[in-house]
Structure formats: structure tokens, C-alpha cells
């Protein structure tokens, strides 16, 4: 059991690894909420650990008990940590209920949870390995870190052979004890594979080759514990985006970060899960986004800056932000690129 609390916890159900087609609503896998949310600290520290008041665009909630804002513990293509300063002007000044249908690396959630420690968060994703990893970080941080230490020692001794041994252990399911094992596998592969890319094939099997870093840091203890505190009380469900957005109520805030529409025929990457996310899914996302806006939910969506996306969301407010392109086999093409942020006017 976790060393973080002396209280007894019931064993949660592991997220199922077998997912139905994304066009239908998969049966949700829910995890019980067992703990009260502790209050985080005031400001986000810079990389050197110091606080910079100029980084804060709106007042943070003064709180006790948390020494830092949690950061994403996974590398994730399209992660939003670099864009938070630009996003601040689009966030509401208060949030009671928060939804993310594409949780990804969690940068926006951690940022907002630090600012609004009492908000009730609903994190969703179609990737059961991702949701399972959030569950392990939330409820079993110490056990997870011990398992990651074991992975690190084995990788240092056996090198690439150990990476491919762990990679071959697909679909670790069927036992609550596998929650930590599955999460440790995901973090280990994510931190040791090529470019930190999480990609699966049609059989839902991770297939990225080993990377060049032979002594990677698999985790930061302080950050894992901060993330565990931030995830206290969060509702974690493996769920299709359609059902997630349909659950929003008037006044709720939802941040939507889907697989991006490709800017060119060779730029498409939607293989975070075995289901594709093409033009049809983009149109379906727009439909449920528009319906949630009509119900009075406050919405914010990120996507690529393309004529298709601008036309699709032409009835909403469209803003432009600049992001660094981090993953490209050609290093000369890793630069800044425009992205769009779509917001609804109903609750602006």
C-alpha cells in the first residue's frame, strides 16, 4: 500500500485494455474517489525552483500543504506545458467542474488544479494505459517509484535487450496488482524509447524502438508526489470524447486537446491509441463541442492552424498561439508553428 497515507484504501479496478471502436461509447471504467483534496501552493516555480510573480496572469489561490505545482510525468506529443503562459488569458477566472476528454500529459490539468485546488476534475482518455498510469500515480506513488527504480537498474545492466523485453509485455491485465506494473512499464518505455513517442499499432501494441539515452531519469520523486496530491479526488475514466463532452453542464469548463488535424499529407500522427482520429472524428468532435456550448458549458479547444479547422470552428472565437515543434526526424524542421485555440462566446 502507499506510504503517502496511513489510511486504508480499497483496491481500485484496473482500466481495461480491450477498447471498442472509438465511434461507439465504450463502457467506462471508473475508479473510486477516496481522499480529500489537499491545497496546493501559490505560484508555479521556474526551472531554477524560484517563483516569478510576473508569470502569474490572474491571482492564484493561496493554499497550504503543497510545495510545488506538479508537472507532467510523461513525455507526450503535443504536450501543452510550453503553451501555458499563452493559454492563461483564455482560462476562466474560476472553475468548479473541469473536464478533459483527451488527458494526454496533463499539463493543463496540473496548471489549473494548482490555481483552483477545490475544482472537481474529470480526466478522460481512450487510452487505458494512460488512465491506469494516472491511477497508479494517484494511489500508489511509492510503489510505482520502487518499481521504476528496478526498471532503471535492469536497463543500466542489460541495455537495449531489457527495453525490448519490457516492450514485449503487452496487455498486462486481469489483476489489481498489475496497476503499478502497467504504469511502471508505460513510464519506463516512454522515457527510454525514441523521442519519448507513445505509438501503438492496430493490435494496440506499443511499437516504438529504443532511444539513444542509456541512462535516462525515469521520474522525479518530488514531482511524482506533487502529481499524486494534485490527482487526489480526480475522477479517472477510460471514455470516448463524445460521452465526456455530453456530460458537461452549464458553467463547467472543458479543455479539449484532440489528435491534431494534419497540416500536410505527411504530417499525420494519430496513433496514441489503436483507433484512428481522422477528418470524420474531427467533424464529430465539432458537433459535440457545439452542443456542449449550446448547453452553456465553457469550452476551449486546441488544434492545428489549417483552413479545415478554421472553417469547421468558424462560428466560435479563434485565436492563434505559437508552439515549438518538438518531434521531427529532420532536426532543421523543429521550430515554431502556429496553432489555434478555439473558445466559445457563451460564457466569455
Helices and strands as residue ranges (DSSP letters): E 29-30, G 53-55, G 81-83, H 84-87, G 88-90, E 97-100, H 107-115, E 120-125, H 128-139, H 141-158, H 160-167, H 178-192, G 194-196, H 221-230, E 235-238, H 241-246, E 253-257, H 279-295, E 298-304, H 307-312, E 317-324, G 331-333, E 336-343
